[in-house]
Amino acid sequence: MGGTSVTITGSGFTAATAVHFGSVAAVSFVVNSDTSVTAVSPAQALGTVDVRVTTPLGTSPVVSADHFTYLAPPSVTSVRPESGPTGGGTAVTVTGTHFTGATAVNFGTLAATGFVVNSPSSLTAVAPAQSASTVDVTVTGPGGTSAAVATDHFAYLAPQPSVSSLNPSAGPTSGGTSVTISGSGFTGATAVAFGGVAAPSFTVNGDGSITAVSPAQAAATVHVRVITADGISAIVPVDLFLYEGPPPPVPSPPSTGESVEAAPAGRAAIWPLSAGFHNQPDATFRS
């Protein structure tokens, strides 16, 4: 693929008029001194060629010291896993060809935090931190840099919100309860839902805290979920909020003013328990 800057050392280079890699002229060259020339290799097929310098006095002869070998550039055929967090740190296995002697691995324009060449067809690289996007993973070696292809894509995913606790975790069906939601990834939240009903208002206190007002709902237990541009929090046991219905009415105590029934002749009156003789048996007295 060419493009390699090559320093040629020798003698008689002053006033050089051409530099050739095999039969193909260098893309460009600079005479540094009578003993040094820097030339950019042209694109050519794989193989070894002679590099020769031409001046008004002639062209350098073919010698073993002038050999330049065109190597195949690396190629990437797969990236696993294909995604990771924006914070970086994901160990990515890159599969392809011509990885021997690799000098760099890039995720988009950023260099991998580190990499290890496992074999000519495999290397493991650590993804650097980067904003949410999809980038090409490219490998650079002695033969050049791998071309960007669909199989080298790595997606940086922003963390989705997650809920770790609610306080309080219950409130009346009439709504209006101020609920502190703890978790992560809340920055930029666009909504908070209690079951399928949006909170009438909420405040993002920080990436790990939101205060939301519960909407009115029927008595039930619902999941409280946080929505951001990056997604919606997963349903988990700790995000449950209980809507409590009003307590049942307390029955009125029986009246204490019952009338006293007349007793048959020769018997005393019988007083009901509610007249004040609680926990005492009714009694009848003979005269």
C-alpha positions as CSV (number, residue, x, y, z in Angstrom):
1,M,0.0,0.0,0.0
2,G,3.0,2.3,0.1
3,G,3.4,5.5,2.1
4,T,6.3,4.3,4.2
5,S,9.0,7.0,4.9
6,V,12.3,5.3,4.2
7,T,15.8,6.6,5.0
8,I,18.4,5.6,2.4
9,T,22.0,5.7,3.5
10,G,24.9,5.6,1.0
11,S,27.1,8.1,-0.9
12,G,27.0,10.4,-3.9
13,F,23.4,11.4,-3.3
14,T,23.9,15.1,-3.9
15,A,21.7,16.4,-6.8
16,A,19.7,13.1,-6.9
17,T,17.0,13.3,-9.5
18,A,15.0,10.1,-8.7
19,V,14.5,7.3,-6.3
20,H,12.9,4.0,-7.4
21,F,11.4,1.1,-5.5
22,G,11.9,-1.6,-8.0
23,S,10.6,0.0,-11.2
24,V,8.2,2.4,-9.5
25,A,9.3,5.9,-8.6
26,A,9.1,7.0,-5.0
27,V,6.0,9.2,-4.2
28,S,8.5,11.9,-3.0
29,F,12.0,12.2,-1.7
30,V,14.3,14.7,0.1
31,V,18.1,14.7,-0.2
32,N,19.3,15.2,3.4
33,S,23.0,15.1,2.5
34,D,25.5,13.5,0.2
35,T,25.0,10.3,2.2
36,S,21.3,10.4,3.1
37,V,18.0,10.5,1.3
38,T,14.5,10.1,2.7
39,A,11.9,8.7,0.3
40,V,8.2,7.7,0.5
41,S,7.5,4.3,-0.8
42,P,5.0,3.9,-3.6
43,A,2.2,1.3,-3.6
44,Q,3.3,-2.0,-5.0
45,A,2.5,-5.7,-4.9
46,L,3.8,-7.8,-2.0
47,G,7.4,-8.8,-2.3
48,T,11.0,-7.5,-2.1
49,V,12.4,-4.8,-4.4
50,D,15.7,-2.9,-4.9
51,V,15.7,0.8,-3.9
52,R,18.0,2.7,-6.3
53,V,19.0,6.4,-6.3
54,T,19.6,8.2,-9.6
55,T,21.8,11.3,-10.1
56,P,23.2,13.0,-13.2
57,L,26.1,10.7,-12.8
58,G,24.1,7.5,-13.0
59,T,22.0,5.1,-10.9
60,S,23.2,3.1,-7.9
61,P,23.9,-0.5,-8.7
62,V,21.7,-3.4,-7.4
63,V,23.1,-4.7,-4.1
64,S,21.7,-6.8,-1.2
65,A,21.7,-3.8,1.1
66,D,19.1,-1.9,-1.0
67,H,16.3,-4.4,-0.5
68,F,12.9,-3.2,0.6
69,T,10.1,-5.7,1.4
70,Y,6.4,-4.9,0.8
71,L,4.4,-6.5,3.5
72,A,0.6,-7.1,3.6
73,P,-1.2,-4.7,5.9
74,P,-3.2,-6.2,8.8
75,S,-6.9,-6.9,8.2
76,V,-9.7,-7.2,10.8
77,T,-12.4,-9.8,10.4
78,S,-14.1,-9.6,13.8
79,V,-14.2,-7.8,17.1
80,R,-15.5,-9.5,20.3
81,P,-17.3,-8.2,22.2
82,E,-18.7,-5.7,19.8
83,S,-19.6,-3.1,22.5
84,G,-18.6,-1.8,25.8
85,P,-19.1,1.1,28.2
86,T,-18.0,4.7,27.5
87,G,-15.7,4.5,30.5
88,G,-13.5,2.1,28.5
89,G,-11.6,-0.9,30.0
90,T,-13.2,-3.6,27.9
91,A,-10.8,-6.3,26.8
92,V,-11.5,-6.8,23.1
93,T,-10.3,-9.8,21.1
94,V,-9.6,-8.7,17.5
95,T,-9.4,-11.4,14.8
96,G,-7.8,-11.0,11.4
97,T,-4.5,-11.4,9.5
98,H,-1.0,-10.1,9.6
99,F,-0.9,-9.0,13.2
100,T,2.7,-10.1,13.7
101,G,4.8,-7.0,14.6
102,A,1.7,-4.9,15.2
103,T,2.7,-1.4,16.5
104,A,-0.6,0.1,17.3
105,V,-4.3,-0.6,17.8
106,N,-6.8,2.2,17.6
107,F,-10.5,2.6,18.5
108,G,-11.5,5.3,16.2
109,T,-8.8,8.0,16.6
110,L,-7.8,6.9,20.1
111,A,-5.1,4.4,20.9
112,A,-5.9,1.3,22.8
113,T,-4.9,1.5,26.5
114,G,-2.8,-1.6,25.8
115,F,-2.7,-4.6,23.5
116,V,-1.1,-8.0,23.2
117,V,-0.5,-9.9,20.0
118,N,-1.7,-13.5,20.6
119,S,-0.8,-14.8,17.2
120,P,-0.6,-13.6,13.5
121,S,-4.4,-13.8,13.5
122,S,-5.4,-12.7,17.0
123,L,-4.7,-9.9,19.4
124,T,-6.3,-8.6,22.6
125,A,-6.7,-4.8,23.1
126,V,-8.2,-2.8,25.9
127,A,-10.7,-0.2,24.8
128,P,-9.9,3.4,25.9
129,A,-12.6,5.7,27.3
130,Q,-14.7,7.4,24.7
131,S,-18.1,9.1,24.2
132,A,-21.1,7.0,23.0
133,S,-20.5,6.2,19.4
134,T,-19.5,3.4,17.0
135,V,-15.9,3.3,15.9
136,D,-13.6,1.3,13.7
137,V,-10.9,-0.9,15.4
138,T,-7.8,-0.7,13.3
139,V,-4.4,-2.5,13.6
140,T,-1.2,-1.0,12.4
141,G,1.8,-3.2,11.5
142,P,4.9,-3.1,9.3
143,G,2.7,-3.5,6.3
144,G,0.5,-0.5,7.1
145,T,-2.9,0.0,8.8
146,S,-5.9,-2.2,8.4
147,A,-8.7,-0.7,6.2
148,A,-11.9,0.3,7.9
149,V,-14.6,-2.4,7.3
150,A,-18.0,-3.3,8.7
151,T,-16.5,-6.2,10.7
152,D,-14.2,-4.0,12.8
153,H,-17.0,-1.9,14.4
154,F,-17.0,-1.4,18.2
155,A,-19.9,0.4,19.9
156,Y,-19.4,2.6,23.0
157,L,-22.6,2.4,25.0
158,A,-23.6,5.0,27.6
159,P,-24.6,3.4,30.9
160,Q,-28.4,3.0,31.3
161,P,-30.0,4.2,34.5
162,S,-30.5,1.8,37.3
163,V,-32.5,2.0,40.5
164,S,-31.1,0.7,43.8
165,S,-33.6,1.9,46.4
166,L,-36.7,4.0,47.1
167,N,-37.4,6.1,50.2
168,P,-40.2,5.9,51.2
169,S,-41.3,2.8,49.3
170,A,-45.0,3.3,50.0
171,G,-47.6,6.0,49.9
172,P,-51.3,6.8,49.6
173,T,-53.4,6.2,46.4
174,S,-54.0,9.9,46.2
175,G,-50.4,10.4,45.3
176,G,-48.3,13.4,46.3
177,T,-45.6,11.4,48.1
178,S,-42.1,12.8,47.7
179,V,-39.9,9.7,46.9
180,T,-36.1,9.7,46.8
181,I,-34.8,7.3,44.2
182,S,-31.2,6.2,44.5
183,G,-29.2,4.5,41.8
184,S,-26.9,5.5,38.9
185,G,-27.1,7.0,35.4
186,F,-29.7,9.6,36.3
187,T,-28.0,12.6,34.6
188,G,-30.3,13.9,31.9
189,A,-33.3,12.0,33.0
190,T,-36.4,12.8,30.9
191,A,-39.1,11.1,33.0
192,V,-39.9,9.0,36.0
193,A,-42.7,6.5,35.9
194,F,-44.7,4.8,38.7
195,G,-46.0,1.8,36.9
196,G,-47.3,3.2,33.7
197,V,-48.0,6.7,35.1
198,A,-45.5,9.5,34.8
199,A,-44.5,11.4,38.0
200,P,-46.1,14.8,37.9
201,S,-42.7,16.3,38.8
202,F,-39.2,15.2,39.6
203,T,-35.8,16.7,40.3
204,V,-32.4,15.2,39.4
205,N,-30.2,15.8,42.4
206,G,-27.2,14.1,40.9
207,D,-26.2,11.1,38.8
208,G,-27.2,8.8,41.6
209,S,-30.3,10.5,43.1
210,I,-33.7,11.8,41.9
211,T,-36.6,13.1,44.0
212,A,-40.0,12.4,42.3
213,V,-43.6,13.0,43.4
214,S,-45.8,10.0,43.1
215,P,-48.9,10.3,40.9
216,A,-52.4,9.2,42.0
217,Q,-53.1,5.5,41.3
218,A,-55.3,2.7,42.5
219,A,-54.0,0.5,45.4
220,A,-51.3,-1.7,43.9
221,T,-47.5,-2.3,43.9
222,V,-45.7,-0.8,40.9
223,H,-42.2,-0.5,39.6
224,V,-40.6,3.0,39.7
225,R,-38.4,3.4,36.6
226,V,-36.2,6.2,35.4
227,I,-35.9,7.2,31.7
228,T,-33.0,8.9,30.1
229,A,-31.8,9.4,26.5
230,D,-29.7,6.2,26.9
231,G,-32.6,4.0,28.0
232,I,-34.9,3.0,30.8
233,S,-33.9,1.4,34.1
234,A,-34.5,-2.3,34.3
235,I,-37.2,-3.8,36.5
236,V,-35.7,-4.9,39.8
237,P,-37.2,-5.9,43.2
238,V,-35.8,-2.8,44.9
239,D,-37.8,-0.4,42.7
240,L,-41.2,-1.4,44.0
241,F,-43.6,1.2,45.4
242,L,-46.7,0.3,47.3
243,Y,-49.9,2.4,46.8
244,E,-51.9,2.0,50.0
245,G,-55.6,2.4,50.0
246,P,-57.4,4.3,52.8
247,P,-58.0,2.2,56.0
248,P,-61.5,0.6,56.4
249,P,-63.9,2.7,58.6
250,V,-63.9,2.0,62.3
251,P,-67.3,0.6,63.4
252,S,-69.2,2.8,65.8
253,P,-69.5,1.5,69.4
254,P,-72.9,0.3,70.4
255,S,-75.2,2.8,72.2
256,T,-75.2,2.6,76.0
257,G,-78.7,3.9,76.4
258,E,-80.7,0.8,75.7
259,S,-84.0,0.6,77.6
260,V,-84.5,-2.0,80.4
261,E,-87.0,-4.6,79.7
262,A,-89.6,-5.2,82.4
263,A,-89.1,-8.4,84.3
264,P,-91.9,-10.9,84.9
265,A,-93.5,-10.7,88.3
266,G,-91.3,-12.0,91.0
267,R,-88.1,-11.4,89.0
268,A,-85.6,-8.6,88.8
269,A,-84.8,-6.6,85.7
270,I,-82.2,-7.9,83.3
271,W,-79.5,-5.4,82.2
272,P,-77.8,-5.9,78.9
273,L,-74.0,-6.0,78.9
274,S,-73.8,-2.7,77.0
275,A,-75.4,-0.9,80.0
276,G,-72.1,-1.0,81.8
277,F,-71.9,-4.6,83.2
278,H,-69.2,-5.6,80.8
279,N,-67.8,-9.1,81.0
280,Q,-70.4,-10.1,83.6
281,P,-73.1,-12.7,83.0
282,D,-76.7,-11.6,82.9
283,A,-78.5,-12.7,86.1
284,T,-82.0,-13.2,87.3
285,F,-82.9,-13.0,91.0
286,R,-85.9,-14.6,92.6
287,S,-87.8,-12.6,95.3
